């Protein structure tokens, strides 16, 4: 089989028996022609009958079981096993729209320098669309970028019609550029919408296997350090909002710790010309620690808050920030008024 005509689709899963078929079917229902689809399902220790559910697909998929090791390890296993020239990822509770791959490969065919391309997505829950601008919602929720509009981190934009591509007769915007410097401030690459040339994924570019969440952010920050990224501003996938077990269990503290870890592990060490200036990176680092200090206080984690406060003092962070000043003052009280207020709010919400 011609490797250049094969697209590998990595689907990590953990106890998603009730959703996994929708994910796999959305890949099998792709309208792309001229390419073989290799579907790799990496079962990260499921105990809910996922394996039995997948047996119906026979040789249409490649199934791998491993002890529960987390989303990063599952995706990295997929990278290791994938045989195609092009690599994609799909979470087992999400779905692709039928034209996702055909539209992406059409762009890649007409933009030969495009090696990493991702799209927008919608968020749905229980059959109802919650948001039709998923990437925009992500970027807006972080609120750490110096840009008014997150797409400003790309160096150029062009119309899809400029390269002879439309969808349902309508053109859409395509952005490109090295976004390494902006990505640490504005998380905006959903893993399940991306397609990547496997040649771009060198030995050191992998999903984190130590972070409790944002293992994919780690991966794309590494990727962006070395490669230009393309973004097609059109919905290509559907992201499911729901409760239940996840490969990545995230909370505010964990997210902040992961963000700090990415600064330490990638950005401060980087020699890329696209690395943010020290003044911007240091300002972000201080802001993340201030947020972490506040979150520890909200959670009633006094000793952890004390350690972060001491680190902020060593950084020379002053008290001009009124919010930070109030939290520092509250920290001096032995009964932690911040945590008490949070508990009262939660109690009233239940009532």
C-alpha positions as CSV (number, residue, x, y, z in Angstrom):
1,X,0.0,0.0,0.0
2,X,1.3,3.5,-0.9
3,X,2.0,5.2,2.5
4,X,1.5,8.7,1.0
5,X,-2.1,7.7,0.4
6,X,-2.8,6.6,3.9
7,X,-4.2,8.7,6.7
8,X,-3.9,7.3,10.2
9,X,-6.7,8.2,12.7
10,X,-5.8,7.7,16.4
11,X,-8.7,7.3,18.8
12,X,-7.7,7.0,22.4
13,X,-10.5,5.8,24.7
14,X,-11.3,5.0,28.3
15,X,-14.7,3.6,29.4
16,X,-16.5,5.2,26.5
17,X,-18.5,2.1,25.4
18,X,-21.6,4.2,24.8
19,X,-19.9,6.7,22.6
20,X,-17.1,4.9,20.8
21,X,-19.2,3.7,17.9
22,X,-20.3,7.2,17.0
23,X,-16.6,8.2,16.9
24,X,-15.5,5.3,14.7
25,X,-18.5,5.6,12.4
26,X,-17.8,9.3,11.8
27,X,-14.4,8.2,10.5
28,X,-15.8,5.4,8.4
29,X,-18.4,7.9,6.9
30,X,-15.7,10.3,5.6
31,X,-16.3,11.2,2.0
32,X,-12.6,11.4,1.1
33,X,-11.5,9.5,-2.0
34,X,-8.1,8.2,-3.0
35,X,-6.8,7.7,0.5
36,X,-6.9,4.6,2.8
37,X,-8.0,5.3,6.4
38,X,-6.1,3.5,9.1
39,X,-8.2,3.6,12.3
40,X,-6.2,2.9,15.5
41,X,-8.2,2.6,18.7
42,X,-6.0,2.8,21.8
43,X,-8.0,1.4,24.7
44,X,-6.4,2.9,27.8
45,X,-7.6,0.3,30.3
46,X,-11.3,0.3,29.8
47,X,-13.5,-1.9,32.0
48,X,-16.9,-1.2,30.5
49,X,-17.1,-3.5,27.6
50,X,-15.4,-1.2,25.1
51,X,-13.4,-4.1,23.5
52,X,-16.5,-6.2,23.0
53,X,-18.3,-3.2,21.4
54,X,-15.4,-2.7,18.9
55,X,-15.3,-6.3,17.8
56,X,-18.1,-5.6,15.3
57,X,-15.7,-3.6,13.2
58,X,-13.3,-6.5,12.6
59,X,-10.4,-5.6,10.4
60,X,-11.8,-2.1,9.8
61,X,-9.9,-0.9,12.8
62,X,-6.6,-1.8,14.6
63,X,-7.3,-2.3,18.3
64,X,-4.7,-1.9,21.0
65,X,-5.2,-2.4,24.7
66,X,-2.9,-1.0,27.4
67,X,-3.0,-0.6,31.2
68,X,-4.5,2.8,32.2
69,X,-1.7,5.3,31.6
70,X,-3.5,8.5,30.6
71,X,-4.4,10.4,27.4
72,X,-0.8,11.3,26.6
73,X,0.4,7.8,26.7
74,X,-2.5,6.5,24.6
75,X,-2.0,9.1,21.9
76,X,1.8,8.4,21.9
77,X,1.1,4.7,21.4
78,X,-1.0,5.7,18.4
79,X,1.8,7.7,17.0
80,X,4.1,4.7,17.4
81,X,1.8,2.3,15.7
82,X,0.5,4.6,12.9
83,X,1.7,3.7,9.4
84,X,0.3,6.6,7.4
85,X,2.0,9.7,6.1
86,X,-0.7,11.8,7.6
87,X,-1.7,11.6,11.3
88,X,-5.0,12.7,12.9
89,X,-6.6,12.3,16.3
90,X,-10.2,11.9,17.4
91,X,-11.4,11.7,21.0
92,X,-13.7,8.7,21.5
93,X,-16.7,10.8,22.6
94,X,-16.5,13.2,19.7
95,X,-17.4,13.0,16.0
96,X,-16.1,14.3,12.7
97,X,-18.3,15.8,10.0
98,X,-18.2,13.8,6.8
99,X,-16.2,16.3,4.8
100,X,-13.5,16.9,7.4
101,X,-10.7,14.9,5.8
102,X,-11.5,15.6,2.2
103,X,-11.6,19.4,2.8
104,X,-8.3,19.3,4.7
105,X,-6.6,17.3,2.0
106,X,-7.9,19.6,-0.7
107,X,-6.2,22.5,1.1
108,X,-3.0,20.6,1.7
109,X,-2.9,19.6,-2.0
110,X,-3.2,23.3,-3.0
111,X,-0.9,24.7,-0.3
112,X,2.2,22.4,-0.6
113,X,3.9,24.0,2.4
114,X,0.9,23.1,4.7
115,X,2.1,20.3,7.0
116,X,-0.1,21.1,10.1
117,X,-3.8,22.1,9.6
118,X,-6.7,22.3,12.0
119,X,-10.2,23.6,12.0
120,X,-13.1,24.9,14.1
121,X,-15.6,22.8,15.9
122,X,-19.1,22.9,17.5
123,X,-20.0,21.8,21.0
124,X,-23.1,19.8,21.6
125,X,-24.7,18.2,24.6
126,X,-27.7,15.8,24.6
127,X,-28.5,16.5,21.0
128,X,-28.4,20.3,21.4
129,X,-25.7,22.6,20.0
130,X,-24.2,24.7,22.8
131,X,-21.6,26.7,20.7
132,X,-20.9,26.8,17.0
133,X,-17.5,28.5,17.6
134,X,-15.6,26.1,19.8
135,X,-12.1,27.4,19.2
136,X,-13.3,31.0,19.8
137,X,-14.9,29.9,23.1
138,X,-11.6,28.2,24.2
139,X,-9.5,31.2,23.4
140,X,-11.9,33.7,25.0
141,X,-12.0,31.7,28.3
142,X,-8.3,31.9,28.9
143,X,-8.1,35.7,28.6
144,X,-4.3,36.0,28.7
145,X,-3.4,37.1,25.2
146,X,-2.3,40.6,24.3
147,X,-4.3,40.3,21.2
148,X,-7.9,41.5,21.0
149,X,-8.6,38.6,18.6
150,X,-6.8,35.3,19.0
151,X,-6.4,34.9,15.2
152,X,-4.1,37.9,15.3
153,X,-1.3,35.5,16.3
154,X,-1.2,34.2,12.7
155,X,1.0,36.2,10.3
156,X,-1.3,36.0,7.3
157,X,-4.9,35.2,6.2
158,X,-6.3,34.3,2.8
159,X,-9.7,33.3,1.4
160,X,-10.2,29.6,0.5
161,X,-11.6,30.7,-2.9
162,X,-8.1,32.1,-3.6
163,X,-6.9,28.5,-4.0
164,X,-10.1,27.3,-5.6
165,X,-11.8,25.8,-2.6
166,X,-15.3,26.3,-1.2
167,X,-17.6,24.3,1.0
168,X,-21.3,24.2,-0.1
169,X,-20.5,27.0,-2.4
170,X,-19.1,29.3,0.3
171,X,-15.6,30.4,0.9
172,X,-14.0,30.5,4.3
173,X,-10.9,32.1,5.9
174,X,-7.6,30.3,6.1
175,X,-4.9,31.5,8.5
176,X,-1.2,30.5,8.6
177,X,1.9,31.4,10.5
178,X,4.3,30.4,13.3
179,X,2.1,30.8,16.3
180,X,4.6,29.5,18.9
181,X,4.9,32.9,20.6
182,X,1.1,33.3,20.9
183,X,0.1,29.8,21.8
184,X,1.2,29.9,25.4
185,X,-1.1,32.8,25.9
186,X,-4.1,31.6,23.9
187,X,-4.9,27.9,23.8
188,X,-6.6,27.4,20.4
189,X,-5.7,24.0,18.8
190,X,-8.3,21.3,19.4
191,X,-6.5,18.0,18.9
192,X,-9.5,16.3,17.2
193,X,-9.6,18.8,14.3
194,X,-5.9,18.6,13.3
195,X,-4.2,16.8,10.6
196,X,-0.4,16.5,10.7
197,X,2.3,15.3,8.4
198,X,4.0,12.5,10.3
199,X,7.3,13.8,9.1
200,X,6.8,16.8,11.5
201,X,6.6,14.5,14.5
202,X,10.2,13.9,15.4
203,X,11.3,11.8,18.4
204,X,11.1,14.6,20.9
205,X,7.6,15.9,19.8
206,X,5.2,13.9,21.8
207,X,2.1,14.3,24.1
208,X,3.0,14.7,27.7
209,X,2.6,11.6,29.8
210,X,3.2,13.4,33.1
211,X,0.7,16.2,33.0
212,X,-2.8,15.5,34.4
213,X,-4.4,17.6,31.6
214,X,-3.2,19.8,28.7
215,X,-1.0,16.9,27.4
216,X,-2.2,18.0,24.0
217,X,-1.2,21.6,24.6
218,X,2.3,20.4,25.4
219,X,2.3,18.5,22.1
220,X,1.1,21.4,19.9
221,X,3.5,23.9,21.6
222,X,6.4,21.6,20.7
223,X,5.0,21.3,17.2
224,X,4.5,25.0,16.8
225,X,8.1,25.7,17.9
226,X,9.3,24.1,14.7
227,X,6.5,24.3,12.2
228,X,4.1,26.8,10.7
229,X,0.5,26.1,11.5
230,X,-2.6,26.5,9.3
231,X,-6.1,27.1,10.6
232,X,-9.3,26.7,8.5
233,X,-12.1,28.7,10.0
234,X,-14.9,26.2,9.3
235,X,-16.5,23.6,11.6
236,X,-15.0,20.2,10.9
237,X,-15.9,18.3,14.1
238,X,-18.4,18.0,16.9
239,X,-17.2,18.0,20.5
240,X,-19.5,16.4,23.1
241,X,-20.2,18.1,26.4
242,X,-21.1,15.6,29.1
243,X,-20.3,14.3,32.6
244,X,-18.5,11.0,33.1
245,X,-15.0,9.5,33.1
246,X,-12.4,11.3,31.0
247,X,-8.8,10.5,30.0
248,X,-8.0,14.0,31.3
249,X,-9.6,15.1,34.5
250,X,-9.0,18.8,34.7
251,X,-9.6,21.4,37.5
252,X,-8.5,24.9,37.9
253,X,-5.5,24.0,40.0
254,X,-4.4,21.3,37.7
255,X,-4.8,23.5,34.6
256,X,-2.7,26.3,36.1
257,X,0.0,23.9,37.2
258,X,0.1,22.4,33.7
259,X,0.3,25.9,32.2
260,X,3.2,26.7,34.5
261,X,4.9,23.4,33.6
262,X,4.7,24.2,29.9
263,X,6.3,27.6,30.5
264,X,9.1,25.9,32.4
265,X,9.5,22.8,30.2
266,X,9.2,24.4,26.8
267,X,9.1,28.2,26.6
268,X,11.8,29.3,29.0
269,X,14.2,26.7,27.4
270,X,13.4,27.6,23.8
271,X,15.9,29.2,21.5
272,X,13.2,29.8,18.8
273,X,13.1,33.2,17.2
274,X,9.3,33.0,17.7
275,X,9.6,32.7,21.4
276,X,7.8,35.4,23.3
277,X,10.1,38.2,24.7
278,X,11.3,37.7,28.2
279,X,9.2,40.6,29.5
280,X,6.0,39.0,28.2
281,X,6.8,35.5,29.3
282,X,7.8,36.6,32.8
283,X,4.6,38.6,33.1
284,X,2.6,35.6,32.1
285,X,4.5,33.4,34.6
286,X,3.7,35.9,37.4
287,X,0.0,36.1,36.5
288,X,-0.3,32.3,36.4
289,X,1.2,32.1,39.9
290,X,-1.1,34.8,41.2
291,X,-4.1,32.9,39.9
292,X,-2.8,29.7,41.4
293,X,-2.4,31.4,44.8
294,X,-6.0,32.6,44.6
295,X,-7.3,29.2,43.6
296,X,-5.5,27.4,46.4
297,X,-7.1,29.9,48.9
298,X,-10.5,29.2,47.3
299,X,-10.0,25.5,47.7
300,X,-8.9,25.9,51.4
301,X,-5.3,24.6,50.5
302,X,-3.4,26.9,52.9
303,X,0.0,25.3,52.9
304,X,0.0,25.1,49.0
305,X,-1.1,28.8,48.9
306,X,1.8,29.7,51.3
307,X,4.4,28.0,49.0
308,X,3.1,29.9,46.0
309,X,3.0,33.2,47.9
310,X,6.7,32.7,48.8
311,X,7.5,32.0,45.2
312,X,5.7,35.2,44.2
313,X,7.7,37.1,46.8
314,X,11.0,35.7,45.3
315,X,9.8,36.9,41.9
316,X,9.4,40.3,43.3
317,X,5.7,40.5,42.6
318,X,4.3,43.7,44.3
319,X,0.8,44.4,45.6
320,X,-0.4,46.9,43.0
321,X,-2.9,44.4,41.8
322,X,-5.9,45.1,44.1
323,X,-7.4,41.6,43.7
324,X,-4.1,40.0,44.6
325,X,-3.7,42.4,47.6
326,X,-7.1,41.4,48.9
327,X,-6.2,37.7,48.7
328,X,-2.9,38.3,50.4
329,X,-4.7,40.0,53.2
330,X,-7.3,37.2,53.5
331,X,-4.4,34.7,53.7
332,X,-3.4,36.3,57.0
333,X,-6.7,35.2,58.7
334,X,-6.5,31.8,60.3
335,X,-10.0,30.9,59.2
336,X,-9.5,31.6,55.5
337,X,-12.4,33.9,54.6
338,X,-12.0,33.3,50.9
339,X,-12.6,29.5,51.4
340,X,-15.6,30.2,53.7
341,X,-17.2,32.5,51.1
342,X,-16.7,29.8,48.4
343,X,-18.4,27.2,50.7
344,X,-21.3,29.6,51.4
345,X,-21.8,30.2,47.7
346,X,-21.8,26.5,47.0
347,X,-24.3,25.9,49.8
348,X,-26.7,28.6,48.5
349,X,-26.4,27.2,45.0
350,X,-27.5,23.8,46.2
351,X,-30.5,25.3,48.0
